[in-house]
């Protein structure tokens, strides 16, 4: 019997065509194309998309160095400051997003990168009603911030987040700011 959840996860991760697994001390070879018809199509959804290019982001991504933070050179004068964080503990991914400190459980197949980006997306969506505000979204994930800064997008989640940030920055001044993780600067 094939475990549909694990098959779906392996398909989503783009594993090799054949993979050996040990089950009840028996070696079995699973051929992934044969598994595709057993997994529900809506559960096979991957995050990878055809590359999209966007050169006109209305928001700013700022990644200062650690020394700038430790020497207190970085200044955050914004009206609204949100802290976001994504993590993976045991077999579950979670993200924490502000300004209401909302914790969202994302399941066991979500990566830390996806949790970080989803936290920023959730924060951007929660602030869509703001007008003429200066907003800083602080994250400890340089990978997520660099993906949102890049002109090339190959992730549907990053594309959705860029779109939400663009909508938010039409009527607000939006800045994404890197903060050192697990430091006193993440919560003031």
Phi, psi and omega in degrees: 000135181267131175282109186299319181297315181290325177296317179297317180296318180294320178296316181298324179281353176072044181291174180300162180296324179234142178213141179264140177225147178260120180228122181050046180061017175244138179270127178237149176247120178262132175257114190300321177302327178291336180279338185303322182286345180272335181269137178298136186297328180288345179267353182267358184309125177259169182266347184282134178232167173299134183307135175241147180239126177229122184251355186243063176286135180272354182253163182247138173249124182237123179238083178287162178283163178300322180299324178298322178289314183293329178270006178056041176275333182283133183238133181240087184271004187298154178293316183242124178240122179245139174250132179238152178203141176239145181208167176228120181235125185056247182245016180237142174259145179221157171226148178244129182224147180252179010279352182267007183052055180274128177258127182238126176272128187252002177094182187266353181259358181278137178275167178296319178302313179297322178296320178296313181293320180296325177298318178293319177300314180296320178296315180298318180293325181287342181257009184300336181278352180291145179227137176052039179251157173257118189240132173242127175250114184260130180224148177264010181255103176294326180298316179295316181294320179292326176295322179285338179275332185294146176286330182267131180235127178238009180240131180294326178293319177295319179297318178295320179293317177300319179296317179295320178294322179295317177297317181295323184279357175295319182244011180219162173265110186247131177228129173264128188231130176279135174235145178299134181289151176054044179230174181291347184278344184284338177221111177246000000 
